[in-house]
Amino acid sequence: MVQPTKRDYTVIIIGTGFGGTMTAIPLADEFKKKDANKLPAERRTILMLERGTWWTTPVSTVQDKEVKTAEFLANKGQPVQYWSSLNNFRGFLDIFSRCFRRTKDENIFTLLFKSLRNEDGLFDFTIMGKRGFLGLFGRKSDGVSVIRANGVGGGSLIYSNITIQPPGFIFKDPRWPISWTDDEREFYFNFARHCISFSVMSALETRNAGFPYMEPNRKMPHLPVNAGLSNIATRTARLNPHWTTEPDPNNPSNPRGIKRLTLNPPATTGGQAILDRANDIWLDRARVFQSAVKGLTSDYGLVDLAINDLTPENTALGLPGETFPFNYSQEMEVNYCERQGRCNIGCLPGARHTLNKQLMRAIVGRPKRYKAADQPVGVPGGDDDPPDFDNLKLEPLAEVDVISALPGGGYEIRYFKRDAAETWKTTERRVTADRVIISAGCLGTNELLLRCKQRRTLPNLSDRVGVGFSTNGDYLAFLDRTKARASIIRGPVTTSFAHFETDQPGTGPEASPNTPDSKLFHTIEDQGIPPAFASMFGEGLPLMQKLVTDGAGGGLLLRAVLRYAGKRIPQLIQEIWRNNLVRADFFKSEEERIQNVMCVVAMGRESSTGVFRLGGIGETPLRITKPGDKAFWDDPVYDAIRASLSRLARVLRPNNTQFEFYNPFLTATIKAAGADSIALSHPLGGCRMAASAADGVVDEFGRVYDKTKSGARPFYEGLYIADASIIPTALGVNPSLTISALSLRIVDQMIKEL
């Protein structure tokens, strides 16, 4: 019998986001089992490669009163950084200077001066296209700008915590070559809910016994890292939100249903008093948004959030459909949401379900302040908790360059290891594995496979690599001077959603709400602004609105800015001089400065026809086009989104129709700077699943096609993709839950084949 060639690892996983985490932990658990797959211990090892560092909070939390997490990670040899902690303009400067990733190719300055680079920054923001001279002049956008994360935990570090399931009709699109039944699909979405809301290990232990959301007698499950999903509507934790719960019309088997604020209470004395009181304690943004959309669509409510929150003092509420499943304060010590409005830039109280928490427990363990799940509150911790797995390793600051298929089977990965102190310094390293899972995110995976195809290290990849990119209909918009105060810096970054153009009556366009067109399905969500950005927006939004209404562009941009500054600077001097008589606008708080602004994000069923290619000198690493050189924002779903936003604007500003929602990335001013684009955080596709290599890059189980093979296994054996790049169509909702569900299904199949 021929012995297999020894590799450095059994499995290497590229990336630590939802795809990477949802595959790594189940594999590590499988390999940990005695005699797993009859492999010796040295052939049951997993390595995760991550291009960024660890990120954590610099302030005291419920679970880390002494702020020891960063020290613990550093002592384990793991590079770690702190979230920006300032909630004012200095915080914005800290984020811009320290937390934004800047590579040597950014512009001439970062190329010449190493100290200006920031390779391990948290936010990677790319305006895809030609960079232009100095990164400013002559820039030509491809029409897409993408913000993504760079750190352990991947996209979970900066996502909006929304675990939302797409309507079932999304998966009936013929471009989804997936064989799951409706029951199997619902199983994997509930599996994913548990993995995100408690932990992957807890879900693995629970999967055969029934997930807690499905059980009438809900108990905190074993092995939790997080404390379950929340719907956050109140100004502080522990207040009774008095919502109603209704079935999810798009996914009737969703055990959580939909929570709605009761905006039209019955005219009964007892009930009226209770509901008026509830109105007083709601977050302004949730109340204003749901009050506005209730007349526009029949499908709206509070989003399911992957954030810990404390249940009300009285959990026996007796409300119809009441679903407060756990008394967190009694069952486990938990960091909880403090409504600071800064989810996307780093949660200071540590309440968000970022995947770095699960990976830390799995790979490096936890400091002694943490208590075991079954240890009573109030009992001091002992020694540091060891990691859950000794067969799972993680190497940060490792940027993968290329994957090569080895003649004897398996793969070699070449990557650049960055120096933790001077991140512009790199050392080339090579490592081998029997199997590789690519979970580098949509842009990372497409760039990597296009490079492997170009260099012929994986010469038989499908010719469809890079084809089928989708913006997911992402759309950012602002409305200034709303009638009601929305207070968009309070609360979680998102509280509520509204679905339009589903297959349910009451969700259609203004002229025919009962005859929706699901091909134009889209979602609109309220969006908070971190306090650190409020000062910038307080000055920037009036300027932006002026540029929009004046149609400034080209040479008018500089003139408009100078004209605005020429008026504003003397005004500031006058305000400071007269502040002893009348409180000046200059001294208003961050919340006051943008309290009458509504910000929303939308997602929709975009056509998913974009095509990636590798960029050249003076270009971004990836370029993107749409067939016929059409603009991405001309897709029909954006017309539907803009129509819904126009209706929403008329409700939020009923006495003034001069102002509409506007997208700051799609103005004449931005176009003049060569940066007009769809700004998105949910890129999908490009390595999409399909029935064959002629139509896609992977099959429904993430197995990468080898176009020269046929028969039962036409794949690169042992090569998988598990991330957003395999999703063949737009989802029209936040994709984290779908990515997790698909990845869990992929790893289940992978384990079967081991």
Secondary structure, DSSP 8 states (H G I E B T S, - for coil): -------SEEEEEE--SHHHHHHHHHHHHHHHSTTGGG--GGGS-EEEE-SSBEEE-SS--SS-TT--HHHHHHHTT--EEE-----SHHHHHHIIIIIB-B-TTS-HHHHH-GGG-BTT-SEEEEEEEE--BTTTBT-EEEEEEEEEE-BTTGGGGTS--B-----GGGGGSTT------HHHHHHHHHHHHHHHHT-HHHHHHHTTT--GGG-SS----SS-SS---B---BSSTT----EEEE--SS-TT-TT-EEEE--S--S-HHHHHHHHHHHHHB-HHHHHHHHHHTTT-SEEEE--BSB-----S------TT------HHHH--------BS-GGG--TT--B--HHHHHHHHHT-B-TTS--TTS-TT----S-B--S-SSEEEESSEEEEEEEE-TTSSEEEEEEEE-SSSTT-EEEEEEEEEEEEE-SHHHHHHHHHHHHHHHTSSTT--TTTTEEEE-TT-EEEEEES-SS---TTSBSS--EEEEES-SSTT-S-SS-TTS--GGG-EEEEE----HHHHHHHHHHHHHHHHHHHHT--TTHHHHHHHHHHHHHHHHHHHHHHTTTTS--GGG--HHHHTTTEEEEEEEE-----EEEEE--TTB-SEEEE-GGG--GGGSHHHHHHHHHHHHHHHHHSTT--S---B-TTSSHHHHHTT---EEES--EEEB-B-SSTTT-SB-TT-EEE-TT--SS--EEEEEEE-SGGG--S--SS--HHHHHHHHHHHHHHHHHH-
